[in-house]
Amino acid sequence: MSESGAIGVIAVTERGRSAADRLQSAWPDRVRTFTGERAGEELRSAFAECGAVVAFLAVGAAVRALAPVLGDKHADPPVVCVDEALQHAVAVLGGHHGGNALAAEVAGVLGAAPVITTASDAASAAPLDSYGADLGFTVADTAPLAPVGAALLSGRPVRLEYDQVWPLPPLAPGASAQTPPESAAALLRVTDCAVQRSGDQQVPTVTYHPPSLVVGVGSARGAAAEEIGGLIDTALAEAGLAPQSVRTLATVDVKADEEGILRAAEERGWQVRVLPAAELAEVEVPNPSDVVRAEIGTPSVAEAAALRAAGQDGRRAELAVAKRKSANATAAVARLHPRGRLALVGLGPGARDLTAPRALAELHRASVVVGLDQYLDQVRDLLRRGTRVVASGLGQEEERARTAVAEAQQGAAVALIGSGDAGVYAMASPALDFAGDDIDVVGVPGITAAVAAAHRLGAPLGHDHAYISLSNLHTPWEAIERRLHAAAEGDFTVCFYNPRSRRRAWQLPEALRILGEHRPPDTPVGYVRNAARDDERAVVTTLEAMLNGGAEDVDMYTVVLVGSSASRTVAGRFVTPRGYTWNSAAETVP
C-alpha cells in the first residue's frame, strides 16, 4: 500500500547509506530507507509503496529498473537520483508534480546541485500540467498540454479565456486575453463550464476547471444515493457546469449522517460540509419554504447551504443553479468569486542564501511584483517569464502599498517586496492599512537587518531589547524622544534603524546621549553597515567612543546596537547575558 507522504530512500553503498542518514536526520518523519543489496528490487518497492523516491543510484540504472513499472506521468511518484559523489540531485520523474522541488530539497540537505531538465522550468516558465494546482485547478484533458506548452515556450501567440480572474502565476509574454482567436496558435481556458473536447477545437486547447462551485443538497430521510446523485448530475448538466469544478457538497447538520447524501458525494470524489440550521436560516434565498423551516429550523437547505459554503471567509457567492427538486431530494449550485492574493515578502538582509525559501516561492508564483527599484534589481533573475514588475523609488512607500493592494483587488497574484522582514519597518503595515477583506493576504517571515547585524557582532540581543527608528520624517521627534527615555530607563538593549542620513545628522548623537544618562561609558555599542552583503563592515566599540565622534561613518545602510547595563565585550564580541539560573547556581555549589 502506498504511503503518500513518505519518501523512499534507496541506498546500497556505504556512501549512499551515510547520505540517507543525513536525509533521515533532516526529515525524521518523512524518510523510509530501503537498504537491501538488490538495488532494482528496492527501488521498485519504494516506487510502489511511497509518495516519492530518492535513489542514490545512477540515472541509467534507475531508469532500467523502473521501466517495467512506469505508468502515467500524472500518477507515478516523483523520483530523484543522486550520484555517488553527492554532487547532483537529478529530477528524473514527476518534475512538475514534486520532483523538481524534491531535487532542490535534497540538494539543500546534501550540499549538491539540483538538476532540473523540464523545459518550462529551464525556461523559467510556469509548467502547464501543474498550473493553478495550488488553487485546486484540474485539467480537463491532458493530451493538448504538450503542443500548447510548445507554443508558449516558442513565443507563439496563445489566447487566454477565463470566466473569472484567479490569482495565478504568470505565463510567457505571448499568452494574452487580447490575442484574437484567428491569430492564436493555441488556447488556454479557465472555466467552470463544461466544454467540448479539445480535439474538436480549431487549435490545441487546454481547459482548466477551477474549484468555484458548491453543490447544496437536502433530502428526505432515507433518500437513495442514486436519486440524489442523479438530481445533482442533471442540475449541473442542464446548467452547462463542469462536475470537476465542484469543490464540496454542503448540507444541513441534521443530515450529517444521511447515507444517500454521503454516498452520492463519495462516488463523485467530493467532500461533505455540514452547516448548522441556525446558520443557514440567516442566508437570504430566492426559494424559501415554510414547510422546511417548520421541520428543520431553516427555510432553505440546498440553496442556503450552497451559498453559505461558497461564501466562506467572506467571499462573494451567487446562485448558479436555483433549487431543483426530485421526489425526495433538493439540489442547488452556488458559484464563488475568487479573490486576488497579496504576498508580503521580506527578502532578508541582502545575501541570497539568507532569503527564505518561502519568499523565493512567492516570487515565483506572483504575476505582479511591486517594490523599491533597488530591491527589484536583486531578484529579477528569480521571476518567471511574463511577470509584470512595478518599480518605484525611495520615499514612495505609500504609492507602492496602494499599487500592490489595487493589483490584488483586480484579482492578480501580487508580491510586495522589501528588505529584511516585511513586518519590521517595511511594507506590511502600510499595505495592510489599505487592504480590505476582499483580498487574501499572505505574510512571509524574513531575516531582519537587526538580526543579521546582531549575529555579525556576537549576541547583543540575548536579553530584552527594543527597536527604535530615528527617522523623524513620519514620526515627530518628540515621540521618538519619549521612546528613547523609556528604553533607557527600562535598561533595554536598543537597536537603532535609520540612524543617520545626510539631512539627519544630529538624531543619533542625541539618542546616544539619552541612553548615556543610564549606561556606563564602556557600554558596548556595535554597528554593521550593509549587513550580509559583499561590502559588509562591522564595528564593536563603546558608548563613550560613539559619543566622542565615533558615529561619523554611520548612515542609512547601518544598524546600530547599544547594550544594556549588563552587556559586555567578550573576546571582541558584543554579548548581552541572558541571566540563566545555572550561572548563579554554579557560584554557590561548594
Secondary structure as the mmCIF struct_conf table of DSSP 4:
data_model
#
loop_
_struct_conf.conf_type_id
_struct_conf.id
_struct_conf.beg_label_comp_id
_struct_conf.beg_label_asym_id
_struct_conf.beg_label_seq_id
_struct_conf.end_label_comp_id
_struct_conf.end_label_asym_id
_struct_conf.end_label_seq_id
STRN STRN1 GLU A 3 ILE A 10
BEND BEND1 THR A 13 THR A 13
HELX_RH_AL_P HELX_RH_AL_P1 GLU A 14 ALA A 26
BEND BEND2 TRP A 27 TRP A 27
TURN_TY1_P TURN_TY1_P1 PRO A 28 ARG A 30
STRN STRN2 VAL A 31 PHE A 34
BEND BEND3 GLU A 37 GLU A 37
HELX_RH_AL_P HELX_RH_AL_P2 ALA A 39 GLU A 49
STRN STRN3 CYS A 50 ALA A 55
BEND BEND4 LEU A 57 LEU A 57
HELX_RH_AL_P HELX_RH_AL_P3 VAL A 59 LEU A 66
HELX_RH_3T_P HELX_RH_3T_P1 ALA A 67 VAL A 69
TURN_TY1_P TURN_TY1_P2 LYS A 73 ALA A 75
BEND BEND5 ASP A 76 ASP A 76
HELX_LH_PP_P HELX_LH_PP_P1 PRO A 77 PRO A 78
STRN STRN4 VAL A 79 VAL A 82
TURN_TY1_P TURN_TY1_P3 GLU A 84 ALA A 85
BEND BEND6 LEU A 86 LEU A 86
STRN STRN5 HIS A 88 LEU A 93
HELX_RH_3T_P HELX_RH_3T_P2 GLY A 95 HIS A 97
TURN_TY1_P TURN_TY1_P4 GLY A 98 GLY A 98
HELX_RH_AL_P HELX_RH_AL_P4 GLY A 99 LEU A 110
TURN_TY1_P TURN_TY1_P5 GLY A 111 GLY A 111
STRN STRN6 ALA A 113 VAL A 115
HELX_RH_AL_P HELX_RH_AL_P5 ALA A 119 ALA A 122
TURN_TY1_P TURN_TY1_P6 ALA A 123 SER A 124
HELX_RH_3T_P HELX_RH_3T_P3 LEU A 128 SER A 130
TURN_TY1_P TURN_TY1_P7 TYR A 131 GLY A 132
HELX_RH_3T_P HELX_RH_3T_P4 ALA A 133 LEU A 135
TURN_TY1_P TURN_TY1_P8 GLY A 136 GLY A 136
STRN STRN7 THR A 138 VAL A 139
BEND BEND7 ALA A 140 ALA A 140
BEND BEND8 THR A 142 THR A 142
TURN_TY1_P TURN_TY1_P9 ALA A 143 PRO A 144
HELX_RH_AL_P HELX_RH_AL_P6 LEU A 145 LEU A 153
TURN_TY1_P TURN_TY1_P10 SER A 154 GLY A 155
STRN STRN8 VAL A 158 TYR A 162
BEND BEND9 ASP A 163 GLN A 164
HELX_LH_PP_P HELX_LH_PP_P2 LEU A 168 PRO A 170
TURN_TY1_P TURN_TY1_P11 PRO A 173 GLY A 174
STRN STRN9 ALA A 175 SER A 176
TURN_TY1_P TURN_TY1_P12 ALA A 177 GLN A 178
BEND BEND10 THR A 179 THR A 179
HELX_RH_3T_P HELX_RH_3T_P5 PRO A 181 SER A 183
BEND BEND11 ALA A 185 ALA A 185
STRN STRN10 ALA A 186 VAL A 190
BEND BEND12 ASP A 192 ASP A 192
STRN STRN11 CYS A 193 CYS A 193
HELX_RH_3T_P HELX_RH_3T_P6 SER A 198 ASP A 200
BEND BEND13 GLN A 201 VAL A 203
STRN STRN12 THR A 205 HIS A 209
BEND BEND14 PRO A 211 PRO A 211
STRN STRN13 LEU A 213 SER A 219
TURN_TY1_P TURN_TY1_P13 ARG A 221 GLY A 222
HELX_RH_AL_P HELX_RH_AL_P7 ALA A 225 ALA A 239
TURN_TY1_P TURN_TY1_P14 GLY A 240 GLY A 240
STRN STRN14 LEU A 241 LEU A 241
HELX_RH_3T_P HELX_RH_3T_P7 PRO A 243 SER A 245
STRN STRN15 VAL A 246 VAL A 252
HELX_RH_3T_P HELX_RH_3T_P8 ASP A 253 LYS A 255
TURN_TY1_P TURN_TY1_P15 ALA A 256 ASP A 257
HELX_RH_AL_P HELX_RH_AL_P8 GLU A 259 GLU A 267
TURN_TY1_P TURN_TY1_P16 ARG A 268 GLY A 269
STRN STRN16 VAL A 272 LEU A 275
HELX_RH_AL_P HELX_RH_AL_P9 ALA A 277 LEU A 280
TURN_TY1_P TURN_TY1_P17 ALA A 281 GLU A 282
BEND BEND15 VAL A 283 VAL A 283
BEND BEND16 PRO A 286 ASN A 287
HELX_RH_AL_P HELX_RH_AL_P10 ASP A 290 ILE A 296
BEND BEND17 GLY A 297 PRO A 299
BEND BEND18 VAL A 301 VAL A 301
HELX_RH_AL_P HELX_RH_AL_P11 ALA A 302 ALA A 310
TURN_TY1_P TURN_TY1_P18 GLY A 311 GLY A 311
HELX_RH_3T_P HELX_RH_3T_P9 GLN A 312 GLY A 314
STRN STRN17 ALA A 317 LYS A 325
BEND BEND19 ALA A 327 ASN A 328
STRN STRN18 ALA A 329 LEU A 336
HELX_LH_PP_P HELX_LH_PP_P3 HIS A 337 PRO A 338
STRN STRN19 GLY A 340 GLY A 346
STRN STRN20 GLY A 348 GLY A 348
BEND BEND20 PRO A 349 GLY A 350
HELX_RH_3T_P HELX_RH_3T_P10 ARG A 352 LEU A 354
BEND BEND21 THR A 355 THR A 355
HELX_RH_AL_P HELX_RH_AL_P12 PRO A 357 ARG A 365
BEND BEND22 SER A 367 SER A 367
STRN STRN21 VAL A 368 LEU A 372
HELX_RH_AL_P HELX_RH_AL_P13 ASP A 373 VAL A 379
HELX_RH_3T_P HELX_RH_3T_P11 ARG A 380 LEU A 382
BEND BEND23 LEU A 383 LEU A 383
HELX_LH_PP_P HELX_LH_PP_P4 ARG A 384 ARG A 384
TURN_TY1_P TURN_TY1_P19 ARG A 385 GLY A 386
STRN STRN22 ARG A 388 SER A 392
TURN_TY1_P TURN_TY1_P20 LEU A 394 GLY A 395
HELX_RH_AL_P HELX_RH_AL_P14 GLU A 397 GLN A 409
TURN_TY1_P TURN_TY1_P21 GLN A 410 GLY A 411
STRN STRN23 ALA A 413 GLY A 418
BEND BEND24 SER A 419 SER A 419
STRN STRN24 GLY A 420 GLY A 420
TURN_TY1_P TURN_TY1_P22 ALA A 422 GLY A 423
BEND BEND25 VAL A 424 MET A 427
HELX_RH_AL_P HELX_RH_AL_P15 ALA A 428 PHE A 434
TURN_TY1_P TURN_TY1_P23 ASP A 437 ASP A 438
STRN STRN25 ILE A 439 VAL A 444
HELX_RH_AL_P HELX_RH_AL_P16 ALA A 449 LEU A 457
STRN STRN26 GLY A 458 ALA A 459
TURN_TY1_P TURN_TY1_P24 PRO A 460 LEU A 461
BEND BEND26 GLY A 462 HIS A 463
STRN STRN27 HIS A 465 SER A 469
BEND BEND27 LEU A 473 THR A 475
HELX_RH_AL_P HELX_RH_AL_P17 TRP A 477 GLU A 489
TURN_TY1_P TURN_TY1_P25 GLY A 490 ASP A 491
STRN STRN28 THR A 493 TYR A 497
BEND BEND28 ASN A 498 ASN A 498
BEND BEND29 ARG A 502 ARG A 503
BEND BEND30 TRP A 506 TRP A 506
HELX_RH_AL_P HELX_RH_AL_P18 GLN A 507 GLY A 516
TURN_TY1_P TURN_TY1_P26 GLU A 517 GLU A 517
BEND BEND31 HIS A 518 ARG A 519
TURN_TY1_P TURN_TY1_P27 PRO A 521 ASP A 522
STRN STRN29 PRO A 524 ARG A 529
BEND BEND32 ASN A 530 ASN A 530
TURN_TY1_P TURN_TY1_P28 ALA A 531 ALA A 532
BEND BEND33 ARG A 533 ARG A 533
TURN_TY1_P TURN_TY1_P29 ASP A 534 ASP A 535
STRN STRN30 ARG A 537 THR A 542
HELX_RH_AL_P HELX_RH_AL_P19 LEU A 543 ALA A 545
HELX_RH_PI_P HELX_RH_PI_P1 MET A 546 GLY A 550
TURN_TY1_P TURN_TY1_P30 ALA A 551 ASP A 553
TURN_TY1_P TURN_TY1_P31 MET A 556 TYR A 557
STRN STRN31 THR A 558 VAL A 562
TURN_TY1_P TURN_TY1_P32 SER A 565 ALA A 566
STRN STRN32 ARG A 568 VAL A 570
TURN_TY1_P TURN_TY1_P33 ALA A 571 GLY A 572
STRN STRN33 ARG A 573 VAL A 575
HELX_RH_AL_P HELX_RH_AL_P20 THR A 581 THR A 588
#
